[in-house]
Amino acid sequence: MAKKRPQTKAKRPQLDDAEVPVVGAREPCPCGSGRRYKACHGRNAAQATTALVQRPFEGLAGECDWVALRELVPAATVELTLRDGLPEGVPSVTLATVLPMAWPALRRDDGSVLLGLQNDTASGDISRDLADTLARALTAKPGTPVQGRRAPADGPRLQDLLAPEGAFKPEVRSGFEFWVPDPDNATPDVTASLERANAAAIPTVRLQGVDAAYWCETPDKNHLRWVMPHEEERLLDALARLHAAGGSSLGEGTRLVGSFRAHGLTVPVWDLPSGVTAQDIEKPAAEFAERLAEALAAEAPLTHDERRARGGLTNRQVTLS
């Protein structure tokens, strides 16, 4: 048998990781390795975009309210302040819990931008996906929605685009009429989407005396859902101390029933009698905040009763994200 001729490989220029362009998953990797992109540099890119960021809103003004608007509040808006100011032709940028047709963002006819918060995201970093959508909305043609996509792994995050000192003051709304500045000219699809959204919205009010606490009304009972910035284990210890001492309620007929875990923060939840309004709960919530501050400062080990209370709270904890 004839001998096989030795194969020679042409030398290819070596590229740094940052210089390797993105290509199709099944195409040869541009780095010259001879492997497909998905098995070479594409693997790192995919991992970078799917790795879960536990606290995507950390570092933003109003982190607790960002979490509440993402997970708990049906209809609300917030005026956003950009780090570099508004571009020419963009009079305002507004964050909204939900947009018509579940659009990720919308550039209105007047050039203003609406950014939707309660949308599915393509990667594990909500902040990066939202920043990518916002950046594209700022340059979109007026009068057009912006579709979602997977943000580049090295793209900016909201923390890069928004002013760190900007106030974050949610305006909770009873419905989604803010979608339609001119109802007479709304398309049938938008009008139908508005009607469906309004019908599903649960009445919600943000308390004024404490941060990121939201009262809501349901047919059977009302609730208070309070997003808290404290480290989870320390907060659960503090809540257990109060619960064991009979100090975890917000008044007669109210009960701390458990908590959510959402985007790296803990959200205690209270059941309230159906007749208890948001105004009724303002003073009890402020008084609870004082008791909680004292419990958070406690250093003594939990007692037997406090450990039992903590176990009950942990067993009733639900992870939303």
PLY file of the C-alpha trace (Angstrom):
ply
format ascii 1.0
element vertex 321
property float x
property float y
property float z
element edge 320
property int vertex1
property int vertex2
end_header
0.00 0.00 0.00
1.20 3.44 -0.79
2.30 5.50 2.12
0.00 8.30 3.17
1.48 11.64 2.50
2.01 13.64 5.65
-0.61 16.34 5.99
0.47 19.86 6.53
-1.61 22.57 8.08
-1.34 26.12 6.99
-0.56 28.49 9.76
-3.46 30.74 10.67
-3.22 34.01 12.47
-3.90 33.62 16.17
-6.68 35.79 17.55
-7.22 36.92 21.11
-10.53 35.81 22.62
-11.89 39.35 22.41
-11.05 39.49 18.68
-12.95 36.34 17.68
-16.11 37.43 15.81
-19.48 35.74 16.30
-20.47 33.34 13.52
-23.04 30.59 13.03
-22.93 27.78 15.59
-22.00 25.12 12.97
-19.46 27.22 11.08
-15.71 26.86 11.63
-14.52 28.95 14.54
-12.75 32.09 13.26
-9.92 31.52 15.74
-8.48 28.86 13.41
-8.79 25.89 15.79
-10.53 23.77 13.15
-13.51 23.16 15.43
-17.02 24.39 14.96
-17.82 27.71 16.59
-20.34 26.20 19.03
-17.65 23.80 20.35
-14.94 26.44 20.59
-15.34 30.17 21.32
-19.11 29.91 20.90
-19.27 27.77 24.02
-17.78 30.55 26.14
-20.11 33.10 24.56
-23.15 30.93 25.30
-22.07 30.39 28.89
-21.57 34.12 29.35
-25.09 34.89 28.18
-26.85 32.12 30.12
-25.08 32.40 33.48
-27.67 33.52 36.02
-27.05 36.85 37.74
-28.62 36.47 41.17
-29.14 40.20 41.81
-29.51 41.81 38.37
-30.70 45.16 39.79
-27.98 45.50 42.42
-26.34 48.92 42.25
-29.35 50.64 40.71
-31.24 53.30 42.62
-34.37 51.67 44.05
-33.25 48.04 43.69
-36.13 46.82 45.89
-38.70 48.67 43.77
-37.16 47.26 40.58
-37.79 43.78 41.99
-41.35 44.70 43.02
-42.20 46.11 39.59
-40.68 43.09 37.88
-42.54 40.47 39.96
-45.41 41.93 42.00
-46.95 45.11 40.60
-49.38 44.91 37.67
-49.31 48.50 36.39
-46.68 51.13 37.19
-44.29 53.53 35.48
-41.04 55.25 36.46
-39.22 58.07 34.71
-35.61 56.99 34.12
-32.56 59.24 34.11
-29.80 58.27 31.68
-26.17 58.57 32.72
-25.25 60.57 29.61
-28.50 62.49 29.31
-31.27 62.08 26.77
-30.26 61.78 23.10
-31.54 64.38 20.68
-35.11 63.62 19.68
-35.86 61.54 22.79
-37.89 63.70 25.20
-38.18 61.02 27.91
-37.46 57.40 28.85
-40.06 55.63 30.97
-39.91 52.19 32.56
-43.27 50.37 32.49
-44.22 47.09 34.08
-45.93 45.86 30.91
-46.36 47.23 27.38
-49.09 46.45 24.84
-48.66 43.18 22.98
-45.89 42.37 25.53
-43.43 44.47 23.50
-40.00 44.72 25.14
-39.88 48.44 24.28
-41.67 51.07 22.23
-40.46 54.25 20.56
-43.52 56.48 20.44
-44.42 58.85 17.64
-43.09 61.81 19.65
-39.72 60.05 20.10
-40.20 59.12 23.75
-39.25 55.59 24.84
-41.21 53.08 26.93
-39.19 50.15 28.29
-41.11 47.04 29.41
-39.89 45.26 32.55
-42.08 42.15 32.83
-40.84 40.31 29.75
-39.06 37.02 29.21
-35.34 37.56 28.73
-32.96 35.58 26.56
-30.05 35.37 28.99
-29.45 34.97 32.69
-28.79 38.68 33.17
-32.01 40.69 33.06
-30.06 43.92 33.44
-28.00 43.28 30.31
-31.05 42.26 28.26
-32.96 45.37 29.34
-29.99 47.60 28.60
-29.68 46.13 25.11
-33.40 46.72 24.48
-33.17 50.27 25.81
-30.13 51.12 23.67
-31.92 49.91 20.53
-35.11 51.76 21.47
-33.22 55.05 21.72
-32.32 54.81 18.03
-35.46 53.07 16.75
-37.74 54.76 14.26
-40.46 56.75 16.06
-43.76 54.91 16.16
-42.25 51.41 16.22
-41.90 48.66 18.86
-38.54 47.05 19.65
-38.36 43.27 19.61
-36.39 41.19 22.10
-33.15 39.39 21.35
-30.21 37.87 23.20
-27.93 40.70 24.28
-24.21 40.48 23.44
-22.25 38.98 26.32
-20.05 42.06 26.50
-22.88 44.56 26.08
-23.70 47.25 28.66
-25.98 46.68 31.64
-28.58 49.03 33.07
-26.00 50.05 35.66
-23.90 51.41 32.79
-26.73 53.35 31.11
-28.70 54.80 34.03
-27.57 57.62 36.30
-26.58 56.12 39.68
-27.89 59.15 41.56
-31.19 59.27 39.69
-34.29 58.98 41.86
-36.47 55.91 41.31
-40.05 56.83 42.18
-42.64 54.36 40.89
-46.10 55.64 40.03
-48.48 52.76 40.63
-51.48 52.97 38.31
-54.96 51.50 38.42
-54.74 50.42 34.78
-52.75 50.66 31.56
-54.26 53.75 29.99
-50.76 55.24 29.82
-50.19 52.92 26.87
-52.46 54.97 24.64
-51.89 58.74 24.58
-54.50 59.03 21.84
-57.18 56.32 22.37
-59.12 57.36 19.26
-56.18 56.38 17.03
-55.20 53.14 18.80
-55.09 50.02 16.66
-57.64 47.25 17.37
-54.85 44.97 18.62
-53.63 47.55 21.13
-57.18 48.33 22.26
-57.91 44.63 22.83
-54.60 44.18 24.67
-55.44 47.16 26.89
-58.84 45.73 27.78
-57.35 42.35 28.69
-54.60 43.90 30.80
-57.00 46.16 32.71
-59.31 43.23 33.44
-56.43 41.21 34.94
-54.82 44.00 37.00
-55.02 43.52 40.79
-55.56 46.80 42.70
-52.16 47.71 44.15
-50.85 50.62 46.24
-47.27 51.47 47.25
-47.01 52.51 50.90
-45.60 55.98 51.53
-44.06 55.55 54.98
-41.68 52.67 54.19
-39.70 51.63 51.13
-40.83 49.06 48.55
-43.92 47.81 50.43
-46.98 47.14 48.25
-50.54 46.55 49.41
-52.79 44.61 47.06
-56.44 43.60 47.06
-57.71 40.15 46.11
-61.25 38.73 46.30
-60.70 36.73 49.51
-58.20 38.84 51.43
-55.69 41.64 51.03
-51.92 41.33 51.25
-48.82 43.35 51.96
-45.71 42.32 50.03
-42.57 44.08 51.16
-39.28 43.80 49.24
-36.40 44.13 51.70
-32.70 44.80 50.97
-31.25 42.88 53.94
-29.10 39.78 53.59
-31.47 36.80 53.53
-30.17 34.75 56.45
-29.99 37.74 58.75
-33.46 38.88 57.73
-34.97 35.45 58.37
-33.35 35.40 61.81
-34.83 38.82 62.57
-38.29 37.83 61.36
-38.09 34.66 63.45
-37.21 36.66 66.57
-40.22 38.91 66.01
-42.54 36.02 65.18
-41.59 34.08 68.31
-42.13 37.21 70.42
-45.54 37.90 68.87
-44.28 41.01 67.09
-44.44 39.95 63.44
-48.03 40.99 62.70
-49.25 44.34 61.40
-52.26 44.55 63.68
-55.36 42.61 64.57
-56.29 39.98 62.03
-53.02 40.28 60.11
-50.42 37.51 59.83
-46.93 37.07 58.45
-47.47 34.01 56.25
-44.11 33.53 54.55
-41.92 35.14 51.92
-40.87 35.16 48.31
-37.29 35.06 47.11
-36.91 37.23 44.00
-33.77 38.40 42.17
-31.57 37.92 45.23
-33.88 39.72 47.67
-36.42 38.47 50.21
-40.07 39.58 50.11
-42.04 38.94 53.33
-45.80 38.59 52.81
-48.62 39.37 55.21
-52.26 38.35 54.94
-54.62 41.21 55.78
-58.39 41.21 56.38
-60.31 42.28 53.29
-61.40 45.50 54.99
-57.83 46.66 55.70
-56.77 49.30 53.17
-53.34 50.57 52.24
-53.92 53.67 54.36
-54.85 51.50 57.34
-51.55 49.65 57.16
-49.24 52.69 56.88
-48.74 53.21 60.63
-48.44 49.51 61.54
-45.86 49.05 58.77
-43.77 51.97 60.05
-43.91 50.53 63.57
-42.92 47.10 62.27
-39.92 48.66 60.50
-38.69 49.94 63.87
-39.10 46.51 65.49
-37.33 44.88 62.55
-34.37 47.25 62.82
-33.91 46.22 66.46
-34.20 42.52 65.59
-31.67 42.87 62.78
-29.19 44.37 65.25
-29.52 41.47 67.70
-26.46 39.22 67.96
-27.61 36.53 70.42
-28.15 33.00 69.05
-31.74 32.09 68.27
-33.69 30.45 71.05
-35.53 27.16 70.61
-38.82 28.97 69.89
-37.09 31.34 67.48
-35.51 28.43 65.59
-38.93 26.80 65.27
-40.36 30.08 63.97
-37.52 30.37 61.50
-38.10 26.86 60.24
-41.75 27.67 59.63
-40.84 30.80 57.68
-38.25 28.94 55.61
-40.72 26.17 54.76
-43.17 28.75 53.46
-40.65 30.51 51.25
-41.22 30.48 47.50
-38.59 31.40 44.89
-39.94 33.54 42.05
-36.67 33.93 40.15
0 1
1 2
2 3
3 4
4 5
5 6
6 7
7 8
8 9
9 10
10 11
11 12
12 13
13 14
14 15
15 16
16 17
17 18
18 19
19 20
20 21
21 22
22 23
23 24
24 25
25 26
26 27
27 28
28 29
29 30
30 31
31 32
32 33
33 34
34 35
35 36
36 37
37 38
38 39
39 40
40 41
41 42
42 43
43 44
44 45
45 46
46 47
47 48
48 49
49 50
50 51
51 52
52 53
53 54
54 55
55 56
56 57
57 58
58 59
59 60
60 61
61 62
62 63
63 64
64 65
65 66
66 67
67 68
68 69
69 70
70 71
71 72
72 73
73 74
74 75
75 76
76 77
77 78
78 79
79 80
80 81
81 82
82 83
83 84
84 85
85 86
86 87
87 88
88 89
89 90
90 91
91 92
92 93
93 94
94 95
95 96
96 97
97 98
98 99
99 100
100 101
101 102
102 103
103 104
104 105
105 106
106 107
107 108
108 109
109 110
110 111
111 112
112 113
113 114
114 115
115 116
116 117
117 118
118 119
119 120
120 121
121 122
122 123
123 124
124 125
125 126
126 127
127 128
128 129
129 130
130 131
131 132
132 133
133 134
134 135
135 136
136 137
137 138
138 139
139 140
140 141
141 142
142 143
143 144
144 145
145 146
146 147
147 148
148 149
149 150
150 151
151 152
152 153
153 154
154 155
155 156
156 157
157 158
158 159
159 160
160 161
161 162
162 163
163 164
164 165
165 166
166 167
167 168
168 169
169 170
170 171
171 172
172 173
173 174
174 175
175 176
176 177
177 178
178 179
179 180
180 181
181 182
182 183
183 184
184 185
185 186
186 187
187 188
188 189
189 190
190 191
191 192
192 193
193 194
194 195
195 196
196 197
197 198
198 199
199 200
200 201
201 202
202 203
203 204
204 205
205 206
206 207
207 208
208 209
209 210
210 211
211 212
212 213
213 214
214 215
215 216
216 217
217 218
218 219
219 220
220 221
221 222
222 223
223 224
224 225
225 226
226 227
227 228
228 229
229 230
230 231
231 232
232 233
233 234
234 235
235 236
236 237
237 238
238 239
239 240
240 241
241 242
242 243
243 244
244 245
245 246
246 247
247 248
248 249
249 250
250 251
251 252
252 253
253 254
254 255
255 256
256 257
257 258
258 259
259 260
260 261
261 262
262 263
263 264
264 265
265 266
266 267
267 268
268 269
269 270
270 271
271 272
272 273
273 274
274 275
275 276
276 277
277 278
278 279
279 280
280 281
281 282
282 283
283 284
284 285
285 286
286 287
287 288
288 289
289 290
290 291
291 292
292 293
293 294
294 295
295 296
296 297
297 298
298 299
299 300
300 301
301 302
302 303
303 304
304 305
305 306
306 307
307 308
308 309
309 310
310 311
311 312
312 313
313 314
314 315
315 316
316 317
317 318
318 319
319 320
